[in-house]
């Protein structure tokens, strides 16, 4: 029996271009991304400062991404054969503190929490959301600072469910988690069970445009190319006087996303490296 082959696009870039090209790879359909340089176990290729290695769902999508980027950067398609690679990354993902109290712990790792720690035990499966990316860390920090006890939360593009689960463990009453990827919905449900909050969380692939309920807190860690066209739908899900946390934004995108939510008041614009988040407040009735 032939073993499966998985396409990966390798792009050699400068350090200055790494974040921008990484964002473009996701826009072109990448499922995940590894960044290699001279400090990582797998080194960057040739003379490049950074090599971005992006996984794609199929050959056609990988080929299209390669064609578009090869006009500007050295790019190539390589394949991984077989399924043994799927769990290799687990050896390098360790418990990580985010903020003062939240600690993200891989479900297969042992961790002895400190007295005030709030532990998020996660296995993302094939979904985005391990807590290692700056965009996720930005929103976890804001959740730790701003979640009010008893609020109901909506997580748009939930990935592994890390943000919805964090909100619940910080005192939210209920959470609704949406993602158009069935694997993400399943990962969210499994992680909610793992963290003892399954009874408080509903995960589904219902689109935000079809949702009718409103929430005191809405979080969305997606991308500018999604947050702008979905602005009306997302804004409509925030209750009067409620909060909206947006992330997944490069510094070059944040002003365009901010302009797409003109009725909201800006409370904060946290940043990590080249990434930004927006903390917004909905207008109150009357």
Backbone torsions as a table, in degrees:
resi	resn	phi	psi	omega
1	UNK	NA	133.4	178.8
2	UNK	-71.7	136.3	177.1
3	UNK	-78.2	150.1	179.7
4	UNK	-67.6	150.2	178.2
5	UNK	-118.6	130.6	-177.3
6	UNK	-114.6	125.2	-177.0
7	UNK	-82.9	137.3	175.8
8	UNK	-128.5	134.5	174.9
9	UNK	-98.3	124.0	177.4
10	UNK	-103.1	126.1	-179.6
11	UNK	-127.3	123.8	178.5
12	UNK	-91.7	124.1	-175.6
13	UNK	-138.2	167.0	171.6
14	UNK	-78.8	163.7	177.5
15	UNK	-60.1	-37.0	-178.2
16	UNK	-66.6	-30.0	-176.3
17	UNK	-94.0	-5.6	-171.0
18	UNK	-58.9	-47.4	-176.7
19	UNK	-66.1	-40.5	-178.2
20	UNK	-66.3	-45.0	-179.5
21	UNK	-68.6	-36.0	176.0
22	UNK	-58.8	-44.0	178.1
23	UNK	-62.6	-41.0	178.8
24	UNK	-63.7	-38.4	178.6
25	UNK	-61.1	-42.2	177.5
26	UNK	-65.2	-38.7	177.8
27	UNK	-63.5	-29.7	179.8
28	UNK	-85.5	2.5	173.2
29	UNK	109.4	10.6	179.0
30	UNK	-61.4	140.9	177.1
31	UNK	-89.7	-28.7	-179.3
32	UNK	-160.2	167.1	-173.1
33	UNK	-147.1	135.6	172.8
34	UNK	-118.3	137.0	178.1
35	UNK	-110.8	120.6	-179.2
36	UNK	-111.6	135.2	170.5
37	UNK	-139.5	-164.8	-175.4
38	UNK	-76.8	-2.3	178.9
39	UNK	-101.4	-11.9	-174.9
40	UNK	-89.8	163.7	-179.7
41	UNK	-60.2	-44.3	172.5
42	UNK	-96.4	120.6	-172.1
43	UNK	-82.7	162.4	174.1
44	UNK	-68.4	159.3	-175.3
45	UNK	-87.5	145.2	174.6
46	UNK	55.4	-134.1	179.7
47	UNK	-94.1	6.0	-175.9
48	UNK	-68.3	142.7	174.6
49	UNK	-69.0	-38.1	-177.2
50	UNK	-138.4	138.5	168.6
51	UNK	-116.1	123.6	175.9
52	UNK	-94.9	128.4	-178.9
53	UNK	-117.3	109.5	-173.9
54	UNK	-112.8	131.2	175.8
55	UNK	-88.4	146.9	-178.5
56	UNK	-131.1	154.0	-174.2
57	UNK	-71.7	-24.0	-177.1
58	UNK	-158.3	170.1	-176.4
59	UNK	-63.9	-40.2	-175.9
60	UNK	-64.6	-43.7	179.7
61	UNK	-66.3	-40.4	177.6
62	UNK	-63.6	-42.6	-179.2
63	UNK	-64.2	-39.0	179.2
64	UNK	-66.0	-41.9	177.3
65	UNK	-63.0	-42.6	178.4
66	UNK	-60.7	-45.9	-179.2
67	UNK	-60.3	-42.6	-177.3
68	UNK	-68.6	-42.2	-175.2
69	UNK	-81.6	-26.1	-176.9
70	UNK	-65.0	-17.9	176.8
71	UNK	-69.9	-22.0	-176.9
72	UNK	-117.6	-27.1	-173.1
73	UNK	-136.8	150.0	171.5
74	UNK	-59.3	124.1	-173.7
75	UNK	-142.4	148.7	179.8
76	UNK	-155.8	157.7	175.8
77	UNK	-107.2	129.1	173.8
78	UNK	-126.0	162.3	-176.4
79	UNK	-124.6	145.5	169.4
80	UNK	-107.2	129.4	-177.0
81	UNK	-104.2	132.3	178.9
82	UNK	88.8	174.1	-172.9
83	UNK	-107.9	2.5	-177.7
84	UNK	-63.5	-24.1	-178.5
85	UNK	-68.5	-21.1	-167.4
86	UNK	-57.9	-36.1	-176.3
87	UNK	-103.8	4.2	-177.7
88	UNK	-61.3	-35.2	-177.6
89	UNK	-66.3	-19.5	-176.9
90	UNK	-60.4	-30.5	-177.3
91	UNK	-65.3	-20.6	-174.0
92	UNK	-107.0	-4.0	-179.6
93	UNK	-99.0	114.7	-174.6
94	UNK	-118.9	165.0	176.4
95	UNK	-53.0	139.4	-173.6
96	UNK	-140.2	127.9	176.6
97	UNK	-82.9	132.1	176.0
98	UNK	-124.7	112.8	-174.8
99	UNK	80.0	-159.3	-176.1
100	UNK	-87.3	-30.1	-172.3
101	UNK	-120.7	-31.9	-175.9
102	UNK	-75.6	132.6	176.2
103	UNK	-130.6	120.0	178.1
104	UNK	-90.5	122.3	-174.6
105	UNK	-124.9	121.2	173.4
106	UNK	-55.3	140.5	-172.4
107	UNK	-62.5	-20.7	-178.6
108	UNK	-94.6	0.3	-178.9
109	UNK	-100.2	148.7	173.2
110	UNK	-91.2	138.0	178.7
111	UNK	-147.1	131.2	177.0
112	UNK	-98.7	105.7	-174.8
113	UNK	-70.4	148.7	170.2
114	UNK	-76.5	173.0	-170.7
115	UNK	-57.4	-41.6	-174.8
116	UNK	-99.5	4.4	-176.6
117	UNK	-65.8	143.2	169.2
118	UNK	-114.6	110.7	-172.2
119	UNK	-93.6	130.2	172.8
120	UNK	-107.7	105.2	179.6
121	UNK	-88.9	117.4	-171.0
122	UNK	-129.7	144.7	162.7
123	UNK	-133.9	105.4	-174.0
124	UNK	-72.6	-12.1	-174.2
125	UNK	59.0	-124.8	177.5
126	UNK	-104.8	17.9	-178.8
127	UNK	-99.9	155.8	177.1
128	UNK	-74.9	140.9	173.1
129	UNK	127.9	67.7	173.7
130	UNK	-100.1	-9.7	-176.7
131	UNK	90.0	-2.6	-178.9
132	UNK	-84.8	-20.8	-178.0
133	UNK	-82.1	144.8	-176.9
134	UNK	-57.6	-36.5	-177.0
135	UNK	-64.6	-40.2	177.3
136	UNK	-68.6	-41.5	179.7
137	UNK	-62.8	-37.6	178.3
138	UNK	-59.4	-46.3	-178.1
139	UNK	-75.1	-33.6	174.6
140	UNK	-60.9	-40.5	177.7
141	UNK	-62.5	-41.8	179.1
142	UNK	-68.7	-38.5	176.5
143	UNK	-60.9	-44.2	180.0
144	UNK	-60.4	-36.6	-178.2
145	UNK	-80.9	-29.3	-163.5
146	UNK	-122.5	-10.8	-178.9
147	UNK	-64.0	129.2	177.7
148	UNK	-100.2	139.6	-178.3
149	UNK	-56.7	135.7	174.0
150	UNK	87.7	-1.2	-178.7
151	UNK	-73.5	157.7	171.2
152	UNK	-103.2	137.3	-168.6
153	UNK	-121.8	142.1	170.9
154	UNK	-117.3	127.8	177.3
155	UNK	-113.1	110.7	-177.3
156	UNK	-95.4	119.9	-174.8
157	UNK	76.4	59.9	-164.3
158	UNK	-74.7	-21.5	-178.4
159	UNK	59.5	-122.5	-179.9
160	UNK	-75.8	-9.2	-176.8
161	UNK	89.8	7.8	-172.2
162	UNK	-59.1	-39.3	-177.0
163	UNK	-73.6	-44.5	178.9
164	UNK	-62.1	-42.6	-179.8
165	UNK	-66.6	-41.1	176.8
166	UNK	-60.0	-43.9	179.9
167	UNK	-60.0	-42.7	179.2
168	UNK	-64.4	-42.7	-177.8
169	UNK	-73.7	-15.2	174.5
170	UNK	-90.7	-0.7	174.2
171	UNK	122.5	-4.5	176.1
172	UNK	-62.3	152.1	-176.6
173	UNK	-83.9	-43.9	-178.2
174	UNK	-146.0	156.3	177.4
175	UNK	-139.3	140.3	171.3
176	UNK	-113.8	126.9	-176.0
177	UNK	-119.3	126.1	-177.2
178	UNK	-119.0	141.0	172.1
179	UNK	-158.7	140.9	-180.0
180	UNK	-81.2	-1.8	178.3
181	UNK	-100.0	115.7	180.0
182	UNK	-57.8	-31.2	178.3
183	UNK	-65.2	-36.6	177.9
184	UNK	-68.7	-40.8	178.6
185	UNK	-60.9	-44.4	179.9
186	UNK	-65.9	-42.2	179.0
187	UNK	-62.0	-39.9	179.2
188	UNK	-62.9	-44.6	179.3
189	UNK	-62.0	-43.8	-179.3
190	UNK	-65.5	-39.9	179.3
191	UNK	-70.4	-33.6	175.9
192	UNK	-63.3	-42.4	176.5
193	UNK	-62.2	-43.0	-178.0
194	UNK	-61.7	-31.5	-176.6
195	UNK	-100.4	6.9	175.8
196	UNK	73.3	23.4	-178.7
197	UNK	-122.5	16.7	-175.8
198	UNK	-59.3	-34.5	-178.4
199	UNK	-69.8	-18.5	-177.9
200	UNK	-101.1	-3.5	-172.5
201	UNK	-122.9	134.7	173.9
202	UNK	-118.0	123.6	179.7
203	UNK	-117.6	135.7	179.7
204	UNK	-157.2	170.5	177.1
205	UNK	-99.6	18.1	174.5
206	UNK	-63.1	135.6	179.3
207	UNK	-74.9	151.3	-179.0
208	UNK	-63.6	-27.6	178.7
209	UNK	-65.8	-27.4	-177.8
210	UNK	-90.0	-9.3	-178.8
211	UNK	-77.2	141.6	-179.1
212	UNK	-111.2	-24.6	-177.0
213	UNK	-69.0	159.1	173.5
214	UNK	-117.1	156.1	-171.6
215	UNK	-135.1	146.8	178.1
216	UNK	-68.9	-25.2	179.6
217	UNK	-139.9	126.0	175.8
218	UNK	-120.7	131.3	176.6
219	UNK	-122.4	144.1	178.0
220	UNK	-148.5	109.5	176.0
221	UNK	-107.5	84.0	-175.3
222	UNK	-123.8	-119.4	178.5
223	UNK	-148.7	160.2	179.8
224	UNK	-58.1	-38.0	-176.5
225	UNK	-66.3	-15.4	176.1
226	UNK	-102.7	-41.4	-175.5
227	UNK	-66.0	-30.1	-180.0
228	UNK	-74.0	-54.7	179.8
229	UNK	-65.6	-24.8	178.8
230	UNK	-93.0	10.0	-173.1
231	UNK	-56.5	-46.5	-177.7
232	UNK	-63.3	-42.8	-179.0
233	UNK	-66.2	-44.5	-179.6
234	UNK	-66.8	-46.5	179.8
235	UNK	-59.6	-35.5	-179.3
236	UNK	-69.5	-13.4	-179.8
237	UNK	-92.4	-4.8	-179.9
238	UNK	-91.4	124.0	179.2
239	UNK	-66.0	157.3	178.1
240	UNK	-54.6	129.0	-179.2
241	UNK	77.2	3.6	-178.2
242	UNK	-81.3	-178.2	-175.4
243	UNK	-116.1	147.9	177.8
244	UNK	-131.8	119.9	178.3
245	UNK	-109.9	122.1	-179.9
246	UNK	-118.8	138.6	176.8
247	UNK	-147.5	-174.2	-172.1
248	UNK	87.6	21.4	-171.2
249	UNK	-110.0	125.0	167.7
250	UNK	-73.2	158.0	179.6
251	UNK	-55.8	-32.7	-179.1
252	UNK	-74.2	-14.2	-176.7
253	UNK	-100.5	-20.3	-163.5
254	UNK	-64.0	-37.0	-178.8
255	UNK	-68.4	-37.2	178.1
256	UNK	-66.0	-39.6	178.0
257	UNK	-68.0	-43.1	178.9
258	UNK	-57.5	-41.6	-178.6
259	UNK	-66.2	-22.0	-179.3
260	UNK	-77.5	-8.7	179.9
261	UNK	-124.4	61.0	-169.7
262	UNK	-67.7	-25.4	-177.7
263	UNK	-77.2	-12.9	-175.2
264	UNK	-90.1	146.1	175.8
265	UNK	-92.2	134.3	-179.5
266	UNK	-84.4	125.6	179.2
267	UNK	-99.8	-34.3	-177.7
268	UNK	-161.9	158.2	177.3
269	UNK	-137.1	71.2	-178.2
270	UNK	-66.1	155.5	-178.3
271	UNK	-144.9	150.9	171.8
272	UNK	-142.1	117.8	-177.4
273	UNK	58.0	-128.7	179.9
274	UNK	-88.6	2.9	-174.7
275	UNK	-102.4	148.8	-178.4
276	UNK	-131.9	159.3	170.6
277	UNK	-132.8	161.2	175.7
278	UNK	-123.5	130.6	173.9
279	UNK	-111.3	112.6	-171.4
280	UNK	-122.2	154.5	177.1
281	UNK	-121.3	132.1	178.9
282	UNK	-75.5	150.3	177.1
283	UNK	-64.5	149.8	176.0
284	UNK	-85.2	152.6	179.1
285	UNK	-63.0	145.1	178.3
286	UNK	83.0	NA	NA
